[in-house]
Amino acid sequence: MDLKLTDEQELIQATAREFAQGEIRPIAAEIDRDCRFPHETVKKMGELGLMGIAVPERWGGAGADTVSYVLALEEIAKVCASHAVIM
């Protein structure tokens, strides 16, 4: 059994990590403090394909596997649980 990540999984993880660190981390405390929905970053997450990762392409999702979803979710949750729950 090979437990290595696929190239696609590594790409999704890296994309989520870079987005989380660059876009979400700087505003995470403000979002929590102000109790507001992060429309701007959620929209960007959708544009990057981070929303609906495991949803089949025929339904508008990325068509990736569950491991890819969890890898992205983990990277987002590291900086903001609110964004992770929205995913």
C-alpha positions in Angstrom: 0.0 0.0 0.0 1.4 3.4 -1.1 0.5 6.1 1.4 2.3 8.9 -0.5 0.3 11.9 -1.6 -0.5 12.2 -5.3 0.8 15.2 -7.3 -2.8 16.5 -7.4 -3.2 16.1 -3.6 0.2 17.9 -3.0 -0.9 20.7 -5.3 -4.3 21.2 -3.6 -2.6 21.1 -0.2 0.0 23.7 -1.3 -2.7 25.9 -2.8 -4.8 25.8 0.3 -1.7 26.5 2.5 -0.6 29.5 0.5 -4.1 30.9 0.4 -4.6 30.4 4.1 -1.4 32.1 5.0 -1.6 34.9 2.6 -5.3 35.8 2.5 -7.0 34.3 5.6 -4.4 34.6 8.4 -4.2 38.5 8.1 -7.9 38.9 8.6 -8.9 35.9 10.8 -8.9 37.7 14.1 -10.8 40.6 12.7 -13.5 38.3 11.3 -13.9 36.5 14.7 -13.9 39.8 16.6 -16.5 41.4 14.4 -18.6 38.2 14.1 -18.9 38.6 10.4 -19.1 36.3 7.4 -15.9 36.4 5.3 -17.6 36.9 1.9 -14.5 38.2 0.2 -12.2 35.2 1.1 -15.0 32.6 0.7 -15.5 33.9 -2.9 -11.7 33.7 -3.5 -11.7 30.1 -2.1 -14.4 29.3 -4.7 -12.4 30.8 -7.5 -9.4 28.7 -6.5 -11.5 25.5 -6.4 -11.3 25.1 -2.7 -15.1 25.0 -2.3 -16.6 21.7 -3.4 -13.2 19.9 -3.8 -14.8 16.5 -3.5 -17.9 17.4 -5.4 -18.0 15.7 -8.9 -17.2 17.9 -11.8 -20.6 17.3 -13.4 -22.1 19.1 -10.4 -19.7 22.0 -10.6 -17.1 20.7 -8.1 -13.4 20.0 -8.5 -13.9 16.2 -8.7 -11.0 15.5 -6.4 -10.9 12.8 -3.7 -11.7 13.0 0.0 -8.1 13.0 1.0 -7.6 16.2 -1.1 -10.6 17.8 0.7 -9.2 16.9 4.1 -5.7 18.2 3.2 -7.2 21.6 2.1 -9.5 21.7 5.1 -6.5 21.1 7.5 -4.5 23.9 5.9 -7.4 26.4 6.2 -8.3 25.3 9.7 -4.8 26.0 10.9 -5.4 29.7 10.4 -9.2 30.0 10.8 -11.7 27.5 12.0 -14.6 29.6 10.6 -13.3 29.3 7.1 -12.8 25.6 7.5 -16.4 25.1 8.7 -17.6 26.9 5.7 -15.8 24.6 3.3 
